[in-house]
Amino acid sequence: MSGMNEYAPFSGGDVSGDRRGQVLVIACGALAREIGAIVEANGLDHIELTCLPAIWHNRPEKIAPAVSALIRENRGRYRKIAVAYAECGTQGALDKVCAEEGVERIAGPHCYAFYSGVEAFLERGDADMDVFYLTDFIARQFDSFVIEPLGLDRHPELRDQYFGNYRRLVYLAQTEDAELEAKARQAAERLGLAYEKRVTGHGDLTGFLTRTAATP
């Protein structure tokens, strides 16, 4: 899984044929590495993972239709299907798909919330209104996921227009990784923001996957 292109659609294996003993998790590609780690650590071998491109967070209108298509394509082939996407800017479209298809998605408005723990994230509320968040994935892919889509590689003078309302960059760390922390610090410096690190681990994602795998 570590060698995958984290921006391309990804399947965790051969998903052809009868998989009725398995659980299919449809996820954002930004979660592929973390889901793989949780599956391995908890012996959740009956979970199969299919990911949609992580870069679609910049085009959230694509997410719900693609998730719907995958659910319908795989209906009846798996014991259960679950969605490892937060709301992710779909403006209710993803929740509508999940309700229509009878499929559960992980709770939360975005991955920053469920990594932090949704309740803890919401409790911070106004205290974090000036925060730009990084995860391990975004720290690793900062140029491809932030700088280039915003055109800051070509027009660095636009930085303050995009980030002028932020004061802090908070790195929500899934792992203790000195190289990733250095990348996160560099990202904060490039954006002109104060740096803060919070070690979250996988937050609510672990419980969602273990519960999903255990229930019918």
C-alpha positions as CSV (number, residue, x, y, z in Angstrom):
1,M,0.0,0.0,0.0
2,S,2.9,2.4,0.7
3,G,3.9,2.5,-3.0
4,M,0.5,3.6,-4.2
5,N,-0.1,6.9,-6.0
6,E,-2.1,8.7,-3.3
7,Y,-3.8,10.9,-5.9
8,A,-5.2,8.1,-8.0
9,P,-8.1,5.7,-7.5
10,F,-6.8,2.7,-5.6
11,S,-8.2,-0.8,-4.8
12,G,-6.7,-2.9,-2.1
13,G,-6.8,-6.0,-4.2
14,D,-8.8,-8.1,-6.6
15,V,-12.4,-7.0,-6.0
16,S,-13.9,-9.2,-8.7
17,G,-16.1,-12.2,-7.8
18,D,-18.0,-13.1,-4.7
19,R,-16.7,-11.2,-1.6
20,R,-19.7,-11.7,0.7
21,G,-17.6,-12.5,3.7
22,Q,-15.7,-9.3,3.3
23,V,-16.3,-5.6,4.2
24,L,-15.7,-3.0,1.6
25,V,-14.5,0.4,2.8
26,I,-14.8,3.2,0.3
27,A,-12.4,5.9,1.4
28,C,-10.5,9.1,0.5
29,G,-7.1,8.4,-0.8
30,A,-5.7,10.7,1.8
31,L,-6.6,8.0,4.4
32,A,-5.2,5.0,2.6
33,R,-1.9,4.7,4.5
34,E,-3.7,5.2,7.9
35,I,-6.4,2.7,7.1
36,G,-3.8,0.2,6.1
37,A,-2.0,0.7,9.4
38,I,-5.2,0.3,11.4
39,V,-6.2,-2.9,9.4
40,E,-2.8,-4.4,10.0
41,A,-2.5,-3.5,13.7
42,N,-6.0,-4.8,14.5
43,G,-6.0,-7.9,12.3
44,L,-8.9,-6.6,10.2
45,D,-8.0,-8.8,7.2
46,H,-11.6,-9.0,6.1
47,I,-11.7,-5.3,5.2
48,E,-11.0,-4.5,1.6
49,L,-10.2,-0.9,0.7
50,T,-11.0,1.1,-2.4
51,C,-9.9,4.8,-2.5
52,L,-10.9,7.7,-4.6
53,P,-8.4,10.4,-5.4
54,A,-7.3,12.6,-2.4
55,I,-7.1,15.6,-4.6
56,W,-10.9,15.6,-5.0
57,H,-11.0,17.6,-1.8
58,N,-10.4,20.5,-4.2
59,R,-13.4,19.3,-6.3
60,P,-15.8,18.0,-3.7
61,E,-18.7,17.8,-6.2
62,K,-17.0,14.7,-7.6
63,I,-17.1,12.8,-4.3
64,A,-20.7,11.8,-3.8
65,P,-21.4,10.6,-7.4
66,A,-18.3,8.5,-7.3
67,V,-19.1,7.0,-3.9
68,S,-22.7,6.3,-5.1
69,A,-21.3,4.5,-8.2
70,L,-19.0,2.3,-6.2
71,I,-21.7,1.4,-3.7
72,R,-24.1,0.4,-6.5
73,E,-21.3,-1.5,-8.4
74,N,-20.5,-3.6,-5.3
75,R,-24.0,-4.0,-3.8
76,G,-24.5,-7.6,-2.9
77,R,-20.9,-8.6,-3.4
78,Y,-19.8,-7.8,0.1
79,R,-21.2,-8.5,3.6
80,K,-21.2,-4.8,4.2
81,I,-20.1,-1.5,2.7
82,A,-19.0,1.5,4.7
83,V,-17.7,5.0,3.7
84,A,-14.5,6.4,5.3
85,Y,-15.2,10.0,4.2
86,A,-16.2,12.8,6.4
87,E,-18.6,15.4,5.0
88,C,-15.7,16.9,3.1
89,G,-17.4,19.9,1.6
90,T,-20.0,18.0,-0.4
91,Q,-22.8,20.2,1.0
92,G,-24.9,17.3,2.1
93,A,-24.6,15.3,-1.1
94,L,-22.5,12.5,0.5
95,D,-24.9,12.2,3.4
96,K,-27.8,12.0,0.9
97,V,-26.1,9.2,-0.9
98,C,-25.3,7.3,2.3
99,A,-28.9,7.6,3.5
100,E,-30.3,6.5,0.2
101,E,-28.0,3.5,0.0
102,G,-28.2,2.6,3.7
103,V,-24.5,2.9,4.2
104,E,-22.7,4.4,7.2
105,R,-20.0,7.0,6.9
106,I,-17.6,8.1,9.6
107,A,-18.9,11.0,11.6
108,G,-17.5,14.5,11.2
109,P,-17.2,17.5,8.9
110,H,-13.7,16.6,7.8
111,C,-10.7,14.4,8.7
112,Y,-9.3,17.1,11.0
113,A,-12.4,16.5,13.2
114,F,-12.3,12.7,13.3
115,Y,-8.5,12.6,13.8
116,S,-8.9,15.0,16.7
117,G,-12.0,13.2,18.0
118,V,-15.2,14.9,16.7
119,E,-16.4,15.9,20.2
120,A,-13.0,17.3,21.2
121,F,-12.7,19.1,17.9
122,L,-16.2,20.8,18.2
123,E,-15.5,21.7,21.9
124,R,-12.5,23.8,20.7
125,G,-14.8,25.7,18.5
126,D,-13.9,29.4,18.3
127,A,-10.5,28.9,19.9
128,D,-9.3,27.3,16.7
129,M,-11.0,29.6,14.2
130,D,-7.6,31.0,13.1
131,V,-6.1,27.5,12.5
132,F,-4.9,26.0,9.2
133,Y,-4.6,22.2,9.7
134,L,-2.1,19.7,8.4
135,T,-2.3,15.9,8.7
136,D,0.5,13.4,8.0
137,F,-0.8,13.1,4.5
138,I,-0.9,16.9,3.8
139,A,2.5,17.4,5.4
140,R,3.9,14.7,3.1
141,Q,2.1,16.1,0.0
142,F,2.2,19.8,0.9
143,D,3.4,21.1,-2.4
144,S,1.0,18.9,-4.5
145,F,-2.0,19.3,-2.2
146,V,-1.7,23.0,-1.2
147,I,1.0,25.0,-2.9
148,E,0.4,23.9,-6.5
149,P,-3.4,23.9,-6.6
150,L,-3.5,27.4,-5.1
151,G,-0.9,28.6,-7.7
152,L,1.5,29.7,-5.0
153,D,4.4,28.0,-6.8
154,R,3.8,30.5,-9.6
155,H,2.5,33.5,-7.7
156,P,3.9,33.4,-4.1
157,E,2.6,37.0,-3.6
158,L,-0.9,35.6,-3.3
159,R,0.0,33.8,0.0
160,D,-1.4,36.5,2.2
161,Q,-4.7,36.7,0.2
162,Y,-5.2,33.0,0.9
163,F,-3.9,32.7,4.4
164,G,-4.2,36.2,5.8
165,N,-7.0,35.2,8.2
166,Y,-5.0,32.4,9.7
167,R,-2.6,32.8,12.6
168,R,-1.5,29.3,13.3
169,L,-0.7,26.1,11.5
170,V,-1.6,23.1,13.6
171,Y,-0.1,19.7,12.7
172,L,-2.4,16.9,13.7
173,A,0.1,14.1,13.8
174,Q,-1.0,10.5,13.2
175,T,2.5,9.3,13.8
176,E,5.6,10.4,15.6
177,D,7.8,11.0,12.6
178,A,10.7,13.5,12.7
179,E,10.8,13.9,8.9
180,L,7.1,14.7,8.7
181,E,7.3,17.1,11.6
182,A,10.2,19.0,9.8
183,K,8.0,19.2,6.7
184,A,5.1,20.6,8.8
185,R,7.3,23.2,10.4
186,Q,8.6,24.2,6.9
187,A,5.0,24.5,5.8
188,A,4.1,26.8,8.7
189,E,7.2,29.0,7.8
190,R,6.2,29.1,4.1
191,L,2.7,30.3,5.0
192,G,3.9,32.8,7.6
193,L,2.0,31.0,10.4
194,A,2.9,30.1,14.0
195,Y,3.5,26.4,14.4
196,E,1.8,24.0,16.8
197,K,1.7,20.2,16.9
198,R,-1.0,17.9,18.4
199,V,-0.5,14.2,18.4
200,T,-3.9,12.7,17.6
201,G,-3.0,9.2,16.3
202,H,-5.9,7.9,14.2
203,G,-8.6,9.4,16.4
204,D,-12.1,8.1,15.7
205,L,-11.0,6.3,12.5
206,T,-9.8,3.2,14.5
207,G,-13.1,2.8,16.3
208,F,-15.1,3.3,13.1
209,L,-13.2,0.6,11.2
210,T,-13.2,-1.9,14.0
211,R,-16.9,-1.4,14.6
212,T,-17.6,-1.6,10.9
213,A,-15.7,-4.8,10.6
214,A,-17.5,-6.4,13.6
215,T,-21.1,-5.6,12.9
216,P,-23.3,-7.4,10.3
